[in-house]
């Protein structure tokens, strides 16, 4: 979720974007309200949206991409697409995993950029070609263990855990 552009467009000013577009963007994001359609004739009350970019708009994905463009983690490949960020690590024989320290680094960097990560959406997919299959230590995000899944979708492509056998 993007929060920095709503009250503080400083990051937008670092790009070659006309000031009128930045002003329009801030206005677009401020004081927005939304409601939920519960059935054809039933809607919830309108509520203020304190953060984020409205989905279904052409500017939303572009604005989000601008805001996370400089997000990085030391010596790590990040795959960033719309509202998903994926960290990958290739762990070879005799190499100690550094993924936990890199996962700790991500929320620190996002705090600097003033956007919030959704830790409930964090998943871990373990793929091992070793025989016998290696055991992995759990990865924690904000002191909460990340759920290990047997399959996931990244950039529209489904990946599944390969079981040894």
N, C-alpha and C positions, 0 to 999 in steps of 0.2 A: 504494500500500500504506500502510496506517495503522500507524504504530509508536508515536505519542505516547500513545494511549489505553491501550496495554498496560502501560506502566510509570509513566506520568505522566498521570493523568486531568484535569489542570488545564483543558484546553480544554473538556472536558465540563462542568466546574463553572461555566463562563460561561453555560450555557444553563439554562433553568428546568426542570431534570430533578431529580427526587427523588434524594437521596444514595443511597438503597437501590438504585435502578436503576443508578446509576453504579458502585456496588460490585459489583453483579451483572455488569455489562458487563465490568469489569476482570477479574473471576474467569472469565467466559466466554472471554475472549481469552488468558488466561495458561495456559502449560503445555499448549497444545493439541498433539495429534499427529494425523497423517494417514497414509494409505497409498494406494497406487494399485492398482486392480484391473486385472490384466494379462490375465486370461481368466476364465471362470466359476469355476474352482477355484484360481486363482493370484493371490496378492496380494504386494505388496512388503512389506518391513519397515516398521513404523511409524516415522515421523520427526517430530521436533519442528518446529512451524511458528513461526519467529521473528517474523513480522510478518504483517499483513494481517487481513482479515475473512473468515471462512468463507463461501464461496458456498453458496447453497441455504438460507440462513437468512433469516428475516423481518427480523431486526435488522441484518444485514450492510449492505444498501444504505442503510438509514436512518443507520446510524452513519457510513458513508463520506460521505454527503451532509452530515452535521453537521460532519465534520472538514474538508471542503473548502469549506464554505459561505462563508468569508471570503477565499478565494483570489481575488485580482484582479491585473490587470496595468494599469498606467497607461493611461488613455484607450483601452481596448480592450474589445471585446465578447468575453466568454468564455461558451461554451456548456458547461455542466457537466451530465453525466447519468451516474449510476452511477459507473463507473470511467473514463469518458472526459471529457476536457476539450478543447475546440476553440477555437482562436484564429482570428479572421477579420479580414481587413483589406480595405477597399475602396480601391484606389489609383486616383485620378483623373488625368486629363491634367495635366502640369506639377507633379505632387506627388511628392515623394520618399518612398519606402517607409520605414516605421519598424518593419517587422515583425521585423527581426533584433534590434533592441534590446529589443523586447517578448518575443521568445523567450528572450533572455538573462535577462530579469527573472523569468520563470516558475520556473526551478530555484532561484533565490535565495529567492523567496517560499516555495516548498515546503520548503526547508531550515529556514526559520524555523518553519514549522508541523510540522516533523519527520515529513514523509512523503516517500516516494521516488517519483520519476517514472520510468516505463519508457521510456527514450529509444529503444529498439528498435521501439516501436510508433508513434513519431512519423512522420507522413507529410505531404507537401505536395501539395495539389491546386491547380494554377494554372488560372484561368479568365480568358480575355481576350476582350473583344468588339472590341478595336481592330483596325483593318485598316491596314497590315499588323500582324500580331500582334506585341506587344511582347516583348522579351526580358527575362527576370528573372534576378537574381543568385541564387545558391544561398543557402539558409538553413542555418545551422549550429546544432546543439544540443549543448552541452558539447564544442565543437570537432570535432564529427562532422557531416558533411553529412546533411541530412534527405532521405530518399528522395522523389523526385517520382513521383507516381502519376497514372494517367489516369482512375481512378475510385475512389470510397471511399464508405463508409456512415457517416452521421452521424445519430444519433437514429433509426435504422431506415430512413432515406431514402438511397437511392443517388444519388450525384452523379457526373457524368462531365465530363471536360474537353471543351470544345467546340472542335473544330478549325476553323481558318479555311479557307475554300474557296469 
